[in-house]
Amino acid sequence: MRGKSRMKRNIIKINEDLCNGCGLCVTGCSEGALQIVNGKAKLVREDFCDGFGDCMGDCPTGALIIEERDAPDFDEPAVKQHLLTTQGPQAVNKMVLAQNRHAQKHTPPSGCPGMRMMHKQQESEDKPVSANVLPQVMRSELRQWPVQLHLVNPLAPYFQNAELVVLSTCSPVACPDVHWRFIRGRAVVVACPKLDNKSGYVEKLAAIIRTAHTPKIITVMMAVPCCGGLGQIVAEAIKLSGRSDVCFENKTITLEGIIITS
């Protein structure tokens, strides 16, 4: 790697304190950029990482984030040779398919914008509201990105000391004022207990609760059987976090958009 020019670009960063050594990120990375060393995930070579973050969605603890820093450019020929030598032609084909999915003619590899963290600073501090107070003007109350539980980082600043609302995927569609009643002034994660791969959900939520000092959690789910597991996931996460002082509420939304407190 001597002599390679460096540039500011998106590249993976690993929080070893959160890494549990499960190895899911290693199999999730098509470029062979990650390995488990002494029980922790390691970036073996910076120029093997394309910065798209495919490995992040497989991490159950949120130990992986994409950061922008000086690094050598992604070296696709070197990656192909590495994969061919260590894993064989099938691994090379898998990597090529992954690169084709990400290919953008007008933009060099610099990370998926949809996975880039955002923390929106409000001009004035927005406080959570009680359920019987109606908004004067409907607006988006979202102040963070991403929102999918698979993608969020437990150490993200928007979780710190904030109330957390855990939304089922369908609930914002059924209820028109979810933003005002639940998201306003809170951090939010979205999950589907039926269709998502729930592996690691309890552990990731527990990490958020434990490290962000979450004072209160509200689950918002639909009044359908497949949504019932969401509250159980949160309850298990609170228990795993070791916190006994977390206020926990369940809200259920009917198919007509009516909010029921359970």
N, C-alpha and C positions, 0 to 999 in steps of 0.2 A: 504493500500500500504506500510505500515511500514515493514521494514525488507527485502523488495524486493531488489535484487542486481541490480545495474545499469551498463550499458554498453554504449559505444559510438556507436550510430546507427542513421539511418535516421528517422526523425520524422517531423511532420508538424509544421510550424511556421506561425502565423497570424499577418499581418500588420494591426493594427486596424485603422490607418489613411486612408488606402485604402478601408477597408471593408465598404460596404453600407448596410449590414444587410439583404441582399436579401434572404438568407437561402438556396441557391442552393447547397452550399457545404454540408449542413446538410443532404440533401436528396441524395447527391452524395456519401456520406460516408456510406458504408455498415456496418461498425462496431459500429455506434452510438457514435463516439468519439467527435463529434462536436455538439454544441447547440448555439442558438442565445440567448445572455444574454445582456439586456439593449441595444438592437439594434446592437450588434456586435457578430461575430462568436467567440466562445471560445472552446478550447480543454478541455473537461471535465475531462479526465484522460489520462495521457501519455501512460499507458499500454493498452489503447483501440485503439491506433493509430498503424497501421501495417507498416507505412512508405512508402507504395506504391504510395500514392498521387492520388488516384482515384478522390478525391474531387477537385483537382486543375483545371481539365479541365472544371468544371462547374462554376468556379469563373469568373465573367465578368470584374473584376477590377484588377486582378492579385494580390490580397491581400494574397494569399497562396503561400508559397514556402516550399520546403523540405530542411531542414538543418541537418547536422550531429552534434549531441551533446550527452552528457551523459543523459540517460533516462532508466527507467525500460523496460525490454523486453516486447514485445507484448504478452498479456495474452489472448489467444484464449478462454479457458474455461470461464474466467471471462466475456469476451465479449458475449459469447453465453448466459450466465445466465442473463446478463444485458438486452440483446435484448429480451429474452424470457419473462422477467418480465415486460418490458416497452412497447414492440411492438408486441410480440407474435411469434408463430412458423414460420410464413412466413418471418419475418425479419431474423431469424436464418438461414433459408434456403438460403436467399439472400446472407448473409455473407459467408456461406460455399461455395457457387458457386463462389463468388469473390475470396476467398482464393484459390480455386482450379485453377482458372485462373492464379494466381500469383505463384503457387507452383513451386519451383525449388529444386530438391533433393540435389543439391550440394551447394546451397546458402541459408542462413537464410534470413528472411524478412528484407531487408535493403533499400528498395526504388527501383523504376524502373530506370535502367540506362538510358533509352531513354528519361527520363524527367529531368535528372540531369543537372544543369546549367554548361556550359563551356564557358570560355572566353579565347581565344587563343591569347597569346601575340606574335606579329610578331617580328622577329629579326630586321627588319627595318620598318619604318612607311610607310604603303602603302597609297597612295593618290588616290582619285577617278580620273578617266581618262575621257577625252572627247570621244564622240562617234566615231570619225573618226581615233582614234589611235588604232592600232592593237597590240595584245600581241606578244612577241617574243616566249614565251613558254606557252602553255595552262596548267593551274594548278588550283586547288581549291583555291578560295579566301575567303572561309568561315572562320570566326574567332570567332564564337559563337555557342552555343547550349542551349536550343532548338531554333527552327525557326518557328514552328507553332504558329500563333497568339493566339490560344486557350491556349497555354502552357507558353508563355513568361511572365516574370515578368517585369512590367513597371519600376521597380527600379534597374534592372540589370545593372551592370557597363558598359556593351558594348553599351548601348543606350546613355550614357552621352555625350552630345555635339557632337554627331555623326550624319551625314546625314543618313536618313532612306530610304531603298527601300522596297516597299510593292509589293511582287510578287504574281501574280495569280499562282495557283498550276501547271497549264499546261505550263506556259511560259518558265521555264527552259528546258522543254523537246523539245519545238519547236525551240528554239534559242540556238545554240551551244556555244555562247560566253557571256551568261548572267553573268557568274562569273566575267569576265574581264570588261565588259561594265558597269555593275550595282552593283555587290556585292563588288567589290574591294574597300577597305577603308571605307565601310559603314556597318551599322547595317542592318539586314534584318528580315522581317517577311513574312510568306507565308499564304495565305488564298484563299479559293474558295467561291466567292459570290453566287454560285448556290447550291453547295452540303453541305457546312458547316452550322451548326447552328450559325447564325450571331448574336445572342443575346449577347450584351455586347461588340461587336467589336468596335463600335464607342467610347464607354466609355473607353475601354482599350487603344486604340490608342490616345485618348485625354489625358489620364494619362501619356503616354509616352512622347507626345509632350510637355506637361506642365512641367513635373518633370525633363525631360532629356535635356530641352532647345534645342530641335531638330531644326537645322537651315534650313534643306531642306528635302523634301520628294519626292520620285519618285515612281509612280505606274507603274508597268509593267504588262500588261494584254494582252490577246489574242484578235484577231479581230473577235470575235464571240459574239452574243448577250448576252449570259449568263455571260460574263465577265464584262459587262458594269457597274454593280453595285459597282465594286471595287473602282473606282475613286470617286463615290458618298459617299461611306463610309469614305474615307480619307478626303474628303472635309467637311463632317459633323463633323468629329473628330477635324479638325483644328478649325472650328467655335466653337465647344464646349470647346476647350482648352482655349479660350480667347486670343489666340495669333494671331496677325495680321501681323507678320513679317516673317512668315514661307514661304519659296519659295516652290512652288508646281508644279511638272511637271508630265504629263501623257505620257507614252510610250506604243505604241501598236505593237504587233508582229503578222505578218500575218502567215497563216498556212505554208507558205514557209520559215518562219524564218526571214523575212525582218522586220526591226525595223522602225516604223513610229512614228514621233513625232506629238502629237495632241495638 
